[in-house]
Amino acid sequence: MVFSSSIFLLYFLPIFLLVYHVVGSKFKNYVLLGASIFFYSWGAPKFIFVILASTIIDFYIVRKLHVSNRARERKLLLIVSIFINLGLLAYFKYANFFVENLNAGLETLGFTQVSWTSVVLPIGISFYTFQTLTYSVDVYRRVHAPLERVTDYLVYIMSFPQMIAGPIIRFNAIADQITQRKDLIDDKLIGFYRFSIGLAKKVLIANVMAEQADLIFNSNLSEMSTANAWLGMLAYTFQIYFDFSGYSDMAIGLGRMMGFRFPENFNSPYIAQSISEFWRRWHITLGDFMRDYLYIPLGGNRVASKYRLFFNLWIVFLLSGLWHGASWNFVIWGAYHGLFLILDRIFLAKVLKAIGKIPSIILTFVVVMVGWVLFRLETMDAISIYLKKLFSFSSSFTFDMIPAFGFIASLAIIFSFLTVFKAGKQLEKFIFFTDNYSLKHHFGFTILTVVLFMLSLSSITSSGFNPFIYFRF
């Protein structure tokens, strides 16, 4: 079940909100937990017991870690907690990848391949793992005390708004909200506005971009024209942004309806003037996690040698790429971004600053788009062919364009680059970051978001095409 489905919008969400707001405050977490278990079971019934069991075991390990006064015991318990959580991720997400590459090596050397039954990937396992890690590490560092009840911990890990595709919510940022949060009518309204805007981004923009991207990426790449190569890359660039940021908006909106304040996950990433800035704007919660729980422990910027600094950056982005998927194209995508981050540190940032704001945005956007080709295509042969077609300007300049693409792409460009201008920044702040609307503004936003909600629902019910990129992560 995904947020942009008729089952969720017409049945699950209305019933949940009705029950959640009818029961007393002391029962709200139980309602949320029950709904979250049902929500996850709908998409992955075989794995719900694995998730529940590992989460409960982890809760008691971390609680014992918290009460222990012996440094050695605390460190050992932290290692056990991390081992369990990373072990689940390694087995379910990377076992197939490891065995496939091992067998490829054995075949090359003439040895017998290892027999293996492919492991099915549970939905949301990457996001689940990172949140369990923040809980263990935050408690170990004494940033925040652990939760007192296992059901509250299950709410933190499994709450349906954010479990499947984030944002990645660090424990210390939300711990107090789990046990005590306000029930305000403004939060419910603002949450609905945010949810409806995210739904429209996903359904009305990302789905159209996805249809165009699929048309080109799923074609015979050897016969693809240069024009189609650029068109497909542009379509996928907007698809992945409006798909993922739309889902994040929906998650933030759902959380707000229940009194949670989830962190922002995107900040107009395509107006970045360098790759370093892009990663401060794209998937912000992942970047924050990798910085605080990997980059800084590796030494961060404090290392004596610039080469060690570059190594740290490269490691972080190689692992970021691998986190996105168990495939070599994701590793290459991570290395590609790591390379540009290092080049930023060496000389590129100065060059981009010298050429001015708009040229820097354009060049960074092109670098990001090429990176999305690596992200989308799974084989090295396909990537090689696509990149050659992108820059082989001798080929045909014919377009294969779906009817709605031109208009929707124009909207995607406007909304992606609007905040380059001062008026756009003010509009974004007013829509997304204002807590106190007047009655007039509430009236206007209600009409606008109801229209967006109905248009999105109409599109969903009339079309069977509704992909979601990050559902498999």
C-alpha positions as CSV (number, residue, x, y, z in Angstrom):
1,M,0.0,0.0,0.0
2,V,1.3,3.4,-0.9
3,F,0.0,6.9,-0.1
4,S,-1.0,7.6,-3.7
5,S,-3.4,4.6,-4.0
6,S,-7.1,4.6,-3.9
7,I,-7.1,2.0,-1.2
8,F,-5.1,4.3,1.1
9,L,-6.9,7.5,0.2
10,L,-10.5,6.2,0.3
11,Y,-10.4,3.6,3.0
12,F,-7.3,3.3,5.1
13,L,-6.6,7.0,5.8
14,P,-10.2,8.1,6.5
15,I,-10.9,5.2,8.9
16,F,-7.5,5.7,10.6
17,L,-8.0,9.4,11.1
18,L,-11.5,8.9,12.4
19,V,-10.5,6.3,15.0
20,Y,-7.3,8.2,15.9
21,H,-9.1,11.5,16.7
22,V,-12.0,9.8,18.5
23,V,-10.0,7.9,21.1
24,G,-8.4,9.5,24.1
25,S,-4.8,10.7,24.1
26,K,-3.5,7.7,26.0
27,F,-4.8,5.4,23.3
28,K,-3.5,7.3,20.2
29,N,-0.2,5.6,20.1
30,Y,-1.9,2.2,20.2
31,V,-4.1,3.1,17.3
32,L,-1.2,4.4,15.4
33,L,0.8,1.3,16.1
34,G,-2.1,-1.0,15.1
35,A,-2.6,0.9,11.9
36,S,1.1,0.9,11.1
37,I,1.3,-2.9,11.6
38,F,-1.6,-3.4,9.3
39,F,-0.2,-0.9,6.7
40,Y,3.2,-2.7,6.6
41,S,1.5,-6.2,6.6
42,W,-0.5,-5.2,3.5
43,G,2.7,-4.8,1.5
44,A,5.0,-7.3,3.2
45,P,3.0,-9.9,5.3
46,K,5.8,-12.4,5.3
47,F,8.2,-9.9,7.0
48,I,6.1,-8.2,9.6
49,F,7.0,-10.8,12.3
50,V,10.7,-10.4,11.5
51,I,10.4,-6.7,11.9
52,L,8.4,-6.9,15.1
53,A,10.7,-9.5,16.7
54,S,13.9,-7.7,15.8
55,T,12.5,-4.3,17.0
56,I,11.4,-5.7,20.3
57,I,14.7,-7.5,20.9
58,D,16.6,-4.3,20.1
59,F,14.4,-2.3,22.5
60,Y,15.5,-4.5,25.5
61,I,19.1,-4.5,24.4
62,V,19.3,-0.7,24.3
63,R,17.4,-0.4,27.6
64,K,20.0,-2.7,29.2
65,L,22.7,-0.6,27.6
66,H,21.2,2.6,29.1
67,V,21.1,1.3,32.7
68,S,24.6,-0.2,32.6
69,N,27.4,1.8,34.2
70,R,30.2,-0.3,32.8
71,A,31.8,1.1,29.7
72,R,32.8,-2.3,28.3
73,E,29.4,-3.7,28.7
74,R,27.7,-0.6,27.2
75,K,30.0,-0.8,24.1
76,L,29.4,-4.6,23.7
77,L,25.6,-4.1,23.9
78,L,25.9,-1.3,21.3
79,I,27.8,-3.6,19.0
80,V,25.2,-6.3,19.4
81,S,22.4,-3.8,18.6
82,I,24.2,-2.5,15.5
83,F,25.1,-6.1,14.4
84,I,21.4,-7.2,14.6
85,N,20.2,-4.2,12.6
86,L,22.9,-4.1,10.0
87,G,22.7,-7.9,9.8
88,L,19.1,-7.7,8.8
89,L,19.9,-5.1,6.1
90,A,23.0,-7.0,4.9
91,Y,21.0,-10.3,4.6
92,F,17.8,-9.0,3.0
93,K,19.3,-6.3,0.8
94,Y,22.8,-7.5,-0.1
95,A,22.9,-11.3,0.1
96,N,21.7,-11.7,-3.4
97,F,24.2,-9.1,-4.7
98,F,27.1,-10.8,-2.9
99,V,26.2,-14.3,-4.2
100,E,25.6,-13.1,-7.7
101,N,29.0,-11.4,-7.8
102,L,30.7,-14.4,-6.2
103,N,29.2,-16.8,-8.7
104,A,30.3,-14.5,-11.6
105,G,33.8,-14.6,-10.2
106,L,33.7,-18.4,-9.8
107,E,32.4,-18.9,-13.3
108,T,35.2,-16.8,-14.7
109,L,37.7,-18.9,-12.8
110,G,36.0,-22.1,-14.0
111,F,34.7,-23.2,-10.5
112,T,31.3,-24.5,-9.6
113,Q,28.8,-21.8,-8.7
114,V,27.2,-21.5,-5.3
115,S,23.6,-22.6,-5.1
116,W,21.4,-20.0,-3.6
117,T,17.7,-19.2,-3.2
118,S,17.1,-15.5,-3.8
119,V,16.1,-13.4,-0.8
120,V,13.0,-11.2,-1.2
121,L,13.7,-7.6,-0.2
122,P,11.3,-6.3,2.6
123,I,9.9,-2.8,1.8
124,G,11.4,0.0,3.7
125,I,14.3,-2.0,5.2
126,S,16.9,0.7,4.6
127,F,14.9,3.4,6.4
128,Y,14.0,1.0,9.2
129,T,17.6,0.1,9.8
130,F,18.8,3.7,9.9
131,Q,16.2,4.7,12.5
132,T,17.0,1.7,14.7
133,L,20.7,2.7,14.5
134,T,20.0,6.3,15.6
135,Y,18.1,4.9,18.6
136,S,21.0,2.7,19.7
137,V,23.7,5.3,19.1
138,D,21.8,8.3,20.6
139,V,21.1,6.3,23.8
140,Y,24.7,5.1,23.9
141,R,26.0,8.7,23.5
142,R,23.5,9.7,26.2
143,V,21.9,12.2,23.8
144,H,18.5,11.1,25.0
145,A,17.1,8.5,27.4
146,P,15.4,5.5,25.8
147,L,11.7,5.1,25.7
148,E,10.1,3.4,28.6
149,R,7.5,1.3,26.8
150,V,8.2,-1.1,24.0
151,T,5.0,0.0,22.2
152,D,6.3,3.6,22.1
153,Y,9.5,2.3,20.5
154,L,7.5,0.3,17.9
155,V,5.6,3.6,17.1
156,Y,8.9,5.4,16.6
157,I,10.2,2.7,14.3
158,M,7.1,1.5,12.5
159,S,4.7,4.5,12.2
160,F,3.3,4.2,8.7
161,P,3.8,7.9,7.6
162,Q,7.6,7.5,7.5
163,M,8.6,3.9,7.7
164,I,8.5,2.9,4.0
165,A,10.4,5.9,2.5
166,G,11.4,8.3,5.2
167,P,12.2,11.0,6.1
168,I,14.9,9.4,8.3
169,I,13.9,10.6,11.7
170,R,16.6,10.6,14.3
171,F,15.5,9.4,17.7
172,N,16.6,12.5,19.7
173,A,14.6,14.8,17.3
174,I,11.3,13.1,17.9
175,A,11.5,11.2,21.2
176,D,9.5,13.7,23.3
177,Q,6.8,13.9,20.6
178,I,6.2,10.1,20.8
179,T,5.1,10.3,24.4
180,Q,3.6,13.8,24.5
181,R,2.4,15.9,21.6
182,K,-0.2,18.6,21.2
183,D,-3.6,18.1,19.4
184,L,-4.2,21.3,17.5
185,I,-6.7,22.0,14.8
186,D,-4.2,24.1,12.9
187,D,-1.8,21.1,12.7
188,K,-4.5,19.0,11.2
189,L,-5.3,21.6,8.5
190,I,-1.7,22.4,7.7
191,G,-1.0,18.7,7.6
192,F,-3.8,18.2,5.1
193,Y,-2.4,21.0,3.0
194,R,1.1,19.5,3.0
195,F,-0.3,16.0,2.2
196,S,-2.4,17.2,-0.7
197,I,0.5,19.2,-2.2
198,G,2.7,16.1,-1.9
199,L,0.1,13.9,-3.5
200,A,-0.3,16.3,-6.4
201,K,3.5,16.4,-6.9
202,K,3.6,12.6,-7.0
203,V,0.5,11.9,-9.1
204,L,0.1,14.9,-11.4
205,I,3.8,15.6,-12.1
206,A,6.0,12.6,-11.2
207,N,3.7,10.0,-12.8
208,V,3.6,11.9,-16.1
209,M,7.4,12.3,-16.0
210,A,7.7,8.5,-15.2
211,E,5.6,7.6,-18.3
212,Q,7.9,9.7,-20.5
213,A,11.0,8.3,-18.9
214,D,9.8,4.7,-19.2
215,L,9.0,5.3,-22.9
216,I,12.7,6.2,-23.6
217,F,14.7,4.2,-21.0
218,N,12.8,1.0,-21.8
219,S,13.3,1.4,-25.6
220,N,16.1,0.0,-27.7
221,L,18.9,2.3,-26.4
222,S,21.1,1.4,-29.4
223,E,18.6,3.0,-31.7
224,M,17.8,6.0,-29.5
225,S,18.3,9.5,-30.8
226,T,20.4,12.1,-29.0
227,A,17.2,14.2,-28.5
228,N,15.4,11.3,-26.9
229,A,18.4,10.6,-24.7
230,W,18.3,14.1,-23.3
231,L,14.5,14.0,-23.1
232,G,14.5,10.7,-21.1
233,M,17.2,12.0,-18.8
234,L,15.2,15.2,-18.1
235,A,12.0,13.3,-17.5
236,Y,13.6,11.0,-15.0
237,T,15.4,13.9,-13.3
238,F,12.0,15.4,-12.6
239,Q,10.3,12.1,-11.9
240,I,12.6,11.1,-9.1
241,Y,12.5,14.6,-7.5
242,F,8.7,15.0,-7.5
243,D,8.2,11.3,-6.7
244,F,10.4,11.3,-3.6
245,S,9.8,14.9,-2.4
246,G,6.1,14.4,-3.0
247,Y,6.2,11.3,-0.8
248,S,8.2,13.2,1.9
249,D,5.6,16.0,1.8
250,M,2.8,13.4,2.3
251,A,4.7,11.8,5.2
252,I,5.3,15.2,6.8
253,G,1.7,16.2,6.3
254,L,0.4,12.9,7.8
255,G,2.7,13.3,10.8
256,R,1.6,16.9,11.3
257,M,-2.1,15.8,11.4
258,M,-1.1,13.6,14.4
259,G,1.0,16.3,16.1
260,F,4.4,15.1,14.9
261,R,7.0,17.5,13.5
262,F,9.0,15.5,11.0
263,P,12.2,17.1,9.6
264,E,12.2,18.5,6.1
265,N,13.8,16.3,3.5
266,F,14.2,18.6,0.4
267,N,15.0,22.2,-0.1
268,S,14.8,23.0,-3.9
269,P,17.8,20.8,-4.7
270,Y,17.9,21.7,-8.4
271,I,18.8,25.3,-7.7
272,A,22.1,24.2,-6.1
273,Q,25.2,25.9,-7.4
274,S,27.5,23.0,-6.7
275,I,27.3,19.2,-5.9
276,S,28.2,20.0,-2.3
277,E,25.2,22.3,-2.1
278,F,23.0,19.8,-3.9
279,W,23.6,17.3,-1.1
280,R,22.7,19.9,1.5
281,R,19.4,20.2,-0.3
282,W,18.6,16.7,-1.5
283,H,17.4,13.9,0.8
284,I,18.5,16.1,3.8
285,T,17.8,13.5,6.5
286,L,20.0,10.9,4.7
287,G,22.8,13.5,4.4
288,D,22.5,14.4,8.1
289,F,22.6,10.8,9.1
290,M,25.7,10.0,7.0
291,R,27.4,13.1,8.3
292,D,26.7,12.5,12.0
293,Y,26.9,8.7,12.2
294,L,29.6,8.0,9.6
295,Y,31.5,11.0,8.3
296,I,32.2,12.6,11.7
297,P,33.2,9.3,13.3
298,L,35.6,8.8,10.4
299,G,37.2,12.1,11.3
300,G,35.2,14.4,9.2
301,N,36.9,17.7,8.4
302,R,39.3,17.4,11.4
303,V,41.7,14.9,9.8
304,A,45.3,16.2,9.3
305,S,45.6,15.1,5.7
306,K,43.5,16.4,2.8
307,Y,43.8,13.0,1.2
308,R,42.2,11.4,4.3
309,L,39.4,14.0,4.0
310,F,38.9,13.0,0.4
311,F,38.9,9.3,1.4
312,N,36.3,10.0,4.0
313,L,34.1,11.7,1.5
314,W,34.5,8.9,-1.0
315,I,33.7,6.2,1.5
316,V,30.5,8.1,2.7
317,F,29.2,8.4,-0.8
318,L,30.1,4.9,-1.9
319,L,28.1,3.7,1.0
320,S,25.3,6.2,0.3
321,G,25.1,4.7,-3.2
322,L,25.1,1.2,-1.9
323,W,22.4,2.1,0.6
324,H,20.2,3.0,-2.3
325,G,20.4,-0.4,-3.9
326,A,22.4,-3.6,-4.1
327,S,23.7,-3.1,-7.6
328,W,26.9,-1.8,-9.2
329,N,25.2,1.2,-10.8
330,F,24.3,2.6,-7.4
331,V,27.9,2.2,-6.3
332,I,29.1,4.0,-9.4
333,W,26.5,6.7,-8.8
334,G,27.8,7.2,-5.3
335,A,31.4,7.3,-6.5
336,Y,30.4,9.8,-9.2
337,H,28.9,12.2,-6.6
338,G,31.9,11.6,-4.3
339,L,34.2,12.5,-7.1
340,F,32.5,15.9,-7.7
341,L,32.4,16.6,-4.0
342,I,36.2,16.1,-3.9
343,L,36.6,18.3,-7.1
344,D,34.5,20.9,-5.3
345,R,37.1,20.9,-2.5
346,I,40.0,21.0,-4.8
347,F,39.0,23.7,-7.4
348,L,35.5,23.3,-8.8
349,A,33.8,25.5,-6.1
350,K,36.0,28.4,-7.0
351,V,35.3,28.0,-10.7
352,L,31.6,27.8,-10.2
353,K,31.6,30.9,-8.0
354,A,33.6,32.8,-10.6
355,I,31.2,32.1,-13.5
356,G,28.2,33.3,-11.5
357,K,24.9,32.0,-10.1
358,I,22.9,31.0,-13.1
359,P,25.7,29.3,-15.1
360,S,26.6,27.4,-11.8
361,I,23.1,26.2,-11.4
362,I,22.9,25.0,-15.0
363,L,26.2,23.2,-14.9
364,T,25.4,21.6,-11.5
365,F,22.0,20.5,-12.9
366,V,23.6,18.9,-15.9
367,V,26.0,17.0,-13.6
368,V,23.1,15.8,-11.5
369,M,21.1,14.7,-14.5
370,V,23.9,12.6,-15.9
371,G,24.2,11.1,-12.4
372,W,20.5,10.1,-12.6
373,V,21.3,8.0,-15.7
374,L,23.7,6.0,-13.6
375,F,21.0,5.6,-11.0
376,R,18.3,4.5,-13.4
377,L,20.2,2.0,-15.7
378,E,21.3,-1.2,-14.0
379,T,23.9,-2.6,-16.4
380,M,27.3,-1.1,-17.5
381,D,26.5,-1.8,-21.1
382,A,23.2,0.2,-20.9
383,I,24.9,3.1,-19.1
384,S,27.7,3.2,-21.7
385,I,25.3,3.2,-24.6
386,Y,23.1,5.9,-23.0
387,L,26.1,8.2,-22.2
388,K,27.4,7.9,-25.7
389,K,24.0,8.8,-27.1
390,L,23.8,11.8,-24.9
391,F,26.9,13.3,-26.4
392,S,26.7,11.8,-29.9
393,F,25.2,14.8,-31.6
394,S,25.5,13.2,-35.0
395,S,22.4,11.0,-34.4
396,S,18.8,11.9,-35.1
397,F,17.1,14.8,-33.3
398,T,13.6,13.3,-33.4
399,F,11.5,13.3,-30.2
400,D,9.2,10.6,-28.9
401,M,7.0,12.6,-26.5
402,I,3.8,11.6,-24.8
403,P,0.9,14.2,-25.2
404,A,0.9,15.6,-21.6
405,F,4.7,15.9,-21.3
406,G,5.2,19.4,-22.6
407,F,2.8,21.1,-20.2
408,I,3.7,19.0,-17.1
409,A,7.4,19.4,-17.8
410,S,6.9,23.2,-17.9
411,L,5.2,23.0,-14.4
412,A,8.1,20.8,-13.2
413,I,10.7,23.3,-14.3
414,I,8.8,26.2,-12.8
415,F,8.3,24.5,-9.4
416,S,11.9,23.2,-9.4
417,F,13.6,26.5,-10.1
418,L,11.1,29.0,-8.6
419,T,13.1,29.6,-5.5
420,V,16.0,31.0,-7.6
421,F,14.1,34.2,-7.4
422,K,13.3,36.2,-4.3
423,A,9.5,36.0,-4.8
424,G,9.8,32.3,-5.2
425,K,11.6,32.0,-1.9
426,Q,8.9,34.0,-0.1
427,L,6.2,31.9,-1.7
428,E,7.8,28.7,-0.6
429,K,8.3,30.0,2.9
430,F,4.6,31.1,3.1
431,I,3.3,27.7,1.8
432,F,5.6,25.3,3.6
433,F,7.1,27.0,6.6
434,T,4.2,29.1,8.1
435,D,2.5,27.9,11.2
436,N,0.0,30.6,11.7
437,Y,-2.4,31.3,8.8
438,S,-5.2,33.7,9.0
439,L,-8.8,32.5,8.4
440,K,-8.6,34.0,4.9
441,H,-5.5,32.0,4.2
442,H,-6.9,28.8,5.6
443,F,-10.0,29.3,3.4
444,G,-7.8,29.7,0.3
445,F,-5.5,26.8,1.1
446,T,-8.5,24.6,1.9
447,I,-10.0,25.2,-1.5
448,L,-6.7,24.8,-3.3
449,T,-5.7,21.6,-1.6
450,V,-9.2,20.0,-1.9
451,V,-9.0,20.7,-5.7
452,L,-5.5,19.2,-5.8
453,F,-6.6,16.2,-3.8
454,M,-9.6,15.5,-6.0
455,L,-7.6,15.9,-9.2
456,S,-5.0,13.5,-7.9
457,L,-7.6,11.0,-6.8
458,S,-9.3,11.2,-10.2
459,S,-6.0,10.6,-11.9
460,I,-5.3,7.6,-9.7
461,T,-8.7,6.0,-10.2
462,S,-8.6,6.5,-14.0
463,S,-5.1,5.2,-14.6
464,G,-3.3,2.0,-13.6
465,F,0.1,3.7,-14.0
466,N,1.3,4.8,-10.5
467,P,5.0,3.8,-9.9
468,F,6.9,4.7,-6.8
469,I,10.7,4.8,-7.1
470,Y,11.7,4.6,-3.4
471,F,9.2,1.9,-2.5
472,R,12.0,-0.7,-3.1
473,F,14.6,1.0,-0.8
